[in-house]
């Protein structure tokens, strides 16, 4: 089971204007570097998502299953999990929506995100189970923690200033900011 993102990030957690202010750019430069700054913000955010195993921008994800999990619980690699937005069974005749509450978010949506499947959920009988969830900081989810926001600013600024050189001190500082939010695997 691999969740697929079905929408794009509408807004990054740090704006170009915030990064420009952090870098102390002149306001009259005409925004010549704005494209580069936006690309750096996106790249840094993506790398921090991989490092922390958390979703730093809100989004919707689709999960497809052939069968319900035997124990009625399905761990997800999407933290923080915000809500189950849709669940249904897809077959040749189309998608049959499931009643609300048959598939719901588990009790700990940040540290141990999972879906709980009600025993009354119908047998898929050869159909594909489709579940859509909302996940990520911002939007309807919890706000992005300040240390992660600062890590994005610092890493993006370091990438801008060094453009190809890897500044060890800045990388360590940003990694230290992100460390408390890192989800570990056992």
C-alpha positions in Angstrom: 0.0 0.0 0.0 1.5 3.2 -1.2 -0.5 6.4 -0.7 -0.6 8.5 -3.8 -1.0 12.3 -3.6 -4.0 13.4 -5.6 -3.5 17.1 -5.4 -0.6 19.5 -5.5 0.7 21.7 -2.7 -1.2 24.9 -3.0 1.0 26.9 -0.7 4.5 26.2 0.7 4.9 26.6 4.5 7.4 29.5 3.9 6.7 32.2 1.3 9.2 33.8 -1.0 8.6 37.1 0.8 9.5 35.5 4.1 12.7 34.1 2.7 13.5 37.4 1.0 13.1 39.1 4.4 15.2 36.4 6.1 18.0 36.9 3.5 17.6 40.7 4.0 17.1 41.4 0.3 16.5 44.9 -1.0 12.8 45.4 -1.8 13.7 47.3 -5.0 15.6 44.5 -6.8 12.6 43.7 -9.0 12.2 40.1 -7.7 14.9 38.7 -10.1 15.7 35.9 -7.8 12.1 34.9 -6.8 12.0 31.9 -9.1 15.2 30.5 -7.6 14.0 31.2 -4.0 10.7 29.4 -4.7 12.5 26.4 -6.1 14.8 26.3 -3.0 11.8 26.5 -0.6 10.2 23.6 -2.4 13.3 21.5 -2.5 14.1 22.1 1.1 10.6 21.3 2.2 10.7 18.1 0.3 14.0 17.0 1.8 12.7 17.8 5.3 9.6 15.7 4.6 11.8 12.8 3.8 14.1 13.3 6.8 11.3 13.7 9.3 8.8 11.4 7.6 6.1 14.0 8.1 4.0 15.9 5.6 4.8 19.6 5.8 2.0 20.9 3.5 -1.6 19.9 3.5 -2.8 17.4 0.8 -5.1 14.7 -0.1 -3.9 11.1 -0.7 -5.5 8.0 -2.2 -4.9 4.5 -0.9 -6.0 1.4 -2.9 -6.3 -2.0 -1.2 -7.3 -5.5 -2.4 -8.6 -6.5 1.0 -9.3 -5.1 4.5 -6.5 -5.5 7.0 -7.2 -8.7 9.1 -6.9 -6.9 12.4 -8.9 -3.9 11.4 -6.0 -1.5 11.7 -3.9 -0.1 8.9 -0.8 2.0 9.8 -0.1 4.9 7.4 3.1 6.7 6.5 1.2 10.0 6.5 1.8 12.2 9.6 -0.1 14.2 10.7 -3.3 12.4 9.5 -6.1 15.0 9.4 -9.2 13.1 8.3 -10.7 10.3 6.1 -12.4 12.2 3.3 -13.8 9.3 1.3 -14.0 5.6 1.3 -15.6 3.3 -1.3 -15.4 0.1 -3.3 -14.5 0.4 -7.0 -15.5 -2.2 -9.5 -16.7 -2.5 -13.1 -20.0 -0.8 -12.2 -18.2 2.2 -10.7 -17.5 3.3 -7.2 -19.9 2.4 -4.3 -19.4 4.9 -1.4 -19.1 3.4 2.1 -21.0 4.8 5.0 -19.2 7.4 7.1 -17.5 5.9 10.1 -16.7 2.5 8.6 -13.2 3.8 8.0 -11.9 6.4 10.4 -8.6 7.8 11.7 -7.0 6.2 14.7 -6.5 7.9 18.1 -3.0 9.2 17.5 -2.9 11.0 14.2 0.6 12.5 14.6 2.9 9.9 16.1 1.1 6.7 15.1 -1.3 7.6 12.2 -3.5 4.7 11.2 -6.9 3.9 9.9 -9.4 1.9 11.9 -11.8 -0.4 9.9 -15.1 -1.2 11.4 -15.9 -4.9 11.4 -19.2 -4.1 9.6 -17.3 -2.9 6.5 -18.6 -4.9 3.5 -16.4 -7.6 1.9 -14.8 -6.1 -1.2 -15.7 -9.2 -3.3 -13.1 -8.7 -6.0 -13.5 -4.9 -6.0 -10.8 -2.4 -5.1 -11.0 -0.6 -1.8 -10.4 3.1 -2.3 -9.7 5.4 0.6 -8.9 9.1 0.4 -7.4 10.9 3.4 -6.3 14.5 4.2 -2.9 14.8 5.8 -0.2 17.3 6.5 0.5 20.4 8.6 -1.4 23.6 7.7 -4.9 23.9 6.1 -7.3 21.8 8.3 -4.4 20.1 10.0 -2.2 21.3 12.9 0.0 24.3 12.2 3.6 23.7 11.1 5.8 23.7 14.3 8.1 26.7 14.5 11.3 24.8 14.5 10.4 23.1 11.2 9.5 26.4 9.7 12.8 27.9 10.8 14.7 24.8 9.4 13.1 25.5 6.0 14.2 29.2 6.2 17.8 28.3 7.3 18.3 25.5 4.8 16.9 27.6 1.9 19.0 30.5 2.9 22.1 28.3 3.1 21.4 26.8 -0.3 21.0 30.3 -1.8 24.2 31.6 -0.2 26.4 28.6 -1.1 24.8 27.4 -4.4 26.5 24.1 -4.7 28.8 24.1 -1.6 27.4 22.1 1.3 27.8 24.3 4.4 28.3 21.7 7.2 27.4 24.1 10.1 24.0 25.2 8.6 23.1 21.6 7.7 23.7 20.5 11.3 21.8 23.4 12.7 18.7 22.7 10.5 19.0 18.9 11.2 19.0 19.7 15.0 15.8 21.8 14.5 14.1 19.0 12.7 15.3 16.1 14.9 12.5 16.3 17.5 9.9 15.9 14.8 11.6 12.9 13.1 9.5 9.7 13.1 11.6 6.6 13.6 11.0 3.2 12.2 11.4 0.0 14.2 
